[in-house]
């Protein structure tokens, strides 16, 4: 019997046909740990699933990968769904993965934690970046669904608490694949044209899938880039989204966001009433003080009897004048006595006074006073001063005391 010879391609195609016809391999879920994970520019994902007994090559094409809620990583335990078939070119079988979920935790939770860690590492949650809310916002922008109950609750509370502010509604879808781009567009539109002093971004409660638009990275970055302060108001109090971490303020509910965004008009009225009372009390006190001052002026002698007031002032001026003249006279007399005393002292110490008592003063021609015989020689001319004049003389003899 002649043996039928097959080509490699025919063998691989035959095996693939057999595997494709097997219902078990046509829809299978495989649990394992990811390794050798690679994502190519084409958008296709290639990796290996392994456990303690073996390994299985896997591929996830771009269209399936776009539906992933989380980013696969090496070492991650997952459950991969798809079909097992042969790749004819290599003659190797592999899992053609159409979906993937985290093993033990939901893929949404994994995606949330991954994005949270990524954005926290980039500083998007840093408190230093948080902008203060305006104290008295003139225009409040609400980015939410126009059909939800949340917007009506916020409008009711805003009208009740602070009717002075205007409200602009930016209607967007808040769930589904179209929601993130619409939310991002509304935030950027409000910033571009400065349409509000404060933005409230959020929606009412729901499941994690319903709230997922507010865990979108695009929405988080739009909130971070907003120049207008943003309050995140998503779901109920236990619900926490990425938007809550990035926003300038997180509100527990949409209604709470409306309360946090504006002051309470009742509290403002109380403050204003207190200010009015304080101003009235201050004004009353000033008026009373003014009246007392006016009464004091009207009771003054200058207004009651100007002539008598002027006469009194004239007498006061005259009294001051007499005191000044007396003080000046006494001062001059004191100075005169001091002058006489000083003159007497100077006169007593004057050399001329000594000369009147019979003494004389001898001087050389240059005016030097002679105090010793050594200062002159025979034939020197000297001047002798006596009490009533001077005598010129010539030295004829010089003798020193023995």
Residue pairs with C-beta under 8 A, 6 or more apart in sequence:
6 14
8 91
9 88
11 91
12 86
12 88
12 89
12 91
13 88
15 86
15 93
16 85
16 86
16 88
19 25
19 84
19 85
19 86
19 93
20 26
20 83
20 85
25 83
25 84
25 85
26 83
27 81
27 82
27 83
28 81
28 82
28 83
28 84
28 95
29 79
29 80
29 81
30 49
30 56
30 79
30 80
30 81
30 95
31 49
31 51
31 77
31 78
31 79
31 103
32 49
32 50
32 51
32 56
32 77
32 78
32 80
33 49
33 50
33 51
33 75
33 76
33 77
33 78
34 47
34 48
34 49
34 72
34 73
34 74
34 75
34 76
34 77
34 78
35 47
35 48
35 49
35 50
35 55
35 74
35 75
36 46
36 47
36 48
36 74
37 45
37 46
37 47
37 72
37 73
37 74
38 45
38 46
38 47
39 45
39 46
39 65
40 46
42 62
43 61
43 62
43 65
43 66
44 59
44 60
44 61
44 62
44 65
45 59
45 60
45 61
45 65
45 72
45 97
46 57
46 58
46 59
46 60
47 58
47 60
47 72
48 55
48 56
48 57
48 58
49 55
49 56
49 58
49 78
49 80
49 95
50 56
56 94
56 95
57 92
57 93
57 94
57 95
58 80
58 82
58 94
58 95
58 96
58 97
59 94
59 95
59 96
59 97
60 68
60 80
60 82
60 96
60 97
60 98
60 100
61 96
64 97
64 98
64 99
67 99
68 100
68 107
69 107
69 108
69 110
69 111
70 102
70 107
70 108
70 110
70 111
70 114
71 111
71 114
72 78
72 100
76 102
77 102
77 103
77 104
78 100
78 101
78 102
78 103
79 100
79 101
79 102
79 103
80 95
80 97
80 99
80 100
81 97
81 98
81 99
81 100
81 101
82 95
82 96
82 97
82 98
82 99
83 95
83 96
83 98
84 93
84 94
84 95
84 96
85 93
85 94
85 96
86 92
86 93
86 94
87 93
87 94
100 107
101 107
102 109
102 110
106 208
108 208
108 209
108 212
108 215
109 208
111 215
112 215
112 242
115 215
115 217
115 220
115 242
116 242
116 245
118 217
119 125
119 217
119 220
119 242
119 245
119 246
120 245
123 129
124 220
124 221
124 224
124 245
124 246
125 245
125 246
129 224
130 248
130 249
131 229
131 248
132 229
132 248
133 198
133 229
133 231
133 248
133 249
133 260
133 261
134 197
134 198
134 229
135 263
136 162
136 164
136 165
136 262
136 263
137 165
137 196
137 197
137 198
137 261
137 262
138 164
138 165
138 166
138 197
139 165
139 166
139 167
139 168
139 195
139 196
139 197
139 198
140 158
140 165
140 166
140 167
140 168
140 196
140 197
140 198
140 199
140 200
140 261
140 262
141 167
141 168
141 169
141 170
141 190
141 195
141 196
141 198
141 199
141 200
141 228
142 151
142 154
142 155
142 167
142 168
142 169
142 170
142 199
142 200
143 170
143 172
143 183
143 186
143 187
143 190
143 199
143 200
143 201
143 202
144 150
144 151
144 154
144 169
144 170
144 171
144 172
144 174
144 200
144 201
144 202
144 203
144 254
145 151
145 171
145 172
145 173
145 174
145 203
146 169
146 171
148 174
148 203
148 204
149 204
150 202
150 203
150 204
150 233
150 254
150 255
151 169
151 254
153 254
153 255
153 258
154 200
154 233
154 254
154 255
154 257
154 258
155 167
157 255
157 258
157 259
158 165
158 167
158 258
158 261
158 262
160 265
161 258
161 259
161 262
161 263
161 264
161 265
162 262
162 263
162 264
162 265
163 265
164 265
165 262
168 190
168 195
168 196
170 186
170 189
170 190
172 179
172 182
172 183
172 185
172 186
173 179
173 182
173 213
174 183
174 202
174 203
174 213
174 214
175 203
175 206
175 209
175 210
175 211
175 212
175 213
176 213
179 213
179 216
180 213
180 216
180 218
180 219
181 218
183 201
183 213
183 214
183 216
183 219
183 222
184 218
184 219
184 222
187 199
187 201
187 219
187 222
187 223
187 226
187 230
188 222
189 195
190 196
190 199
190 226
190 228
191 225
191 226
191 227
191 228
194 228
196 228
197 228
197 229
198 228
198 229
198 230
198 231
198 261
199 226
199 228
199 229
199 230
199 231
200 230
200 231
200 233
200 251
200 254
200 257
200 258
200 261
201 214
201 223
201 230
201 231
201 232
201 233
201 234
201 243
201 247
202 214
202 231
202 232
202 233
202 234
202 235
202 243
202 251
202 254
202 257
203 211
203 214
203 233
203 234
203 235
203 254
204 235
204 254
205 235
205 236
205 239
205 253
206 235
211 234
211 235
211 239
211 241
213 219
214 232
214 234
214 241
214 242
214 243
214 244
215 241
215 242
215 243
216 242
217 242
219 242
219 243
220 242
220 243
220 245
220 246
223 230
223 232
223 243
223 246
223 247
224 246
229 248
229 249
230 247
230 248
230 249
231 247
231 248
231 249
231 250
231 251
231 257
231 260
231 261
232 241
232 243
232 244
232 246
232 247
232 249
232 250
232 251
232 257
233 251
233 253
233 254
233 256
233 257
234 241
234 243
234 244
235 241
235 253
236 252
236 253
237 252
237 253
244 250
249 260
251 257
251 259
251 260
297 303
301 308
301 309
301 312
302 309
347 353
351 361
352 387
355 361
355 385
355 386
355 387
356 387
357 387
358 387
360 384
360 385
360 386
361 369
361 384
361 385
362 369
362 370
362 382
362 383
362 384
362 385
363 369
363 370
363 382
363 383
363 384
363 385
364 370
364 375
364 376
364 380
364 382
364 383
365 380
365 381
365 382
365 383
368 375
370 376
370 382
373 398
373 399
373 400
374 400
376 382
376 395
376 398
377 395
377 398
378 395
378 396
378 397
378 398
379 394
379 395
379 396
380 394
380 395
381 392
381 393
381 394
381 395
382 392
382 393
382 394
382 395
383 390
383 391
383 392
383 393
384 390
384 391
384 392
384 393
385 391
